[in-house]
Amino acid sequence: MNPKKQEVAERTRQIVAPWKGARGGTIPVLQEVQKAFGFLPEEALMEISRELKIPPSELYGVATFYAQFHLKPRGRHIVRVCRGTACHVRGSLAILDKIKTVLDVEENGTTDDLRYTLEPVACLGACGLAPVMMVDDETHGRLTPDKVMEILGSYE
């Protein structure tokens, strides 16, 4: 096993240890592992499977069912663009297109430098500020394509 995989396995065993023999630990363990690594590495899922005696298919089923879990690395900054009705009517598609161009990333993709992940979402709940995007936990509203450049630049 290469050193990186060994580190993932060791850290995962530490996270799993309090849950061995307990019921209902699958989601909390997955949450803690994702918190530790930023996503759910395959090696970590295999280690959870071995330690908790849960079939890998069951773990993958849980990890892919819940939107909170990610099987691939994500960017340091998560950019969410609202595609709800109010935002759509007020130009969110142009905002999304501008972000895709500026970051050179597709929807639900992560930039090569792992700086940004772009996630279109159904609604951000800020319709009065349409069109809206969030970067991490900050909401940015009344956007124009030119404002997008300025906003993304502040996260460099």
C-alpha positions, 0 to 999 in steps of 0.5 A: 500500500502506498504511503498516501493510501496508508495515511487514509486507511489509518485516519479512517480507522481512527474515525471508525473506532468509536463506532465498531459494534455500534448501530447507526454509525454509517452516516456519522462515520461517512460525515467524519471521513469526508470532513477529514479528507474533503471527500470520500476516498475509495480507500477510506470507503474500503476501510470503513467496509472492513472495519464496520463489516458493511458491504462496499455496495451498501456504503456506495449506496448511502454515499451516492444517495445523499447529496452531502457526500462527494466521491471526488475531490472538491475545490477550496471554494464551492460556487453555487449558482441559483437556477430557480425561476426568479433567477432564471428570469433575471439572467442566471444562465448568463451568470453561469456561462460567465463563471464556466468561462472564467473558471474553465470548468463545467457544471458540477466540475472542479477546476484543475487547481482544486480552487473552485467547484461549480454547482448549479442549484435549484434555489438558494432562497434569495429570490429578491436578490435574483440572480444569485450565487453563493461562494462558500457561505457568502451570498452574492445577489443582483449579479451581472456577468461583470460582477462575477469577475470581481466576486471570483477575484476576491477569492483568489 
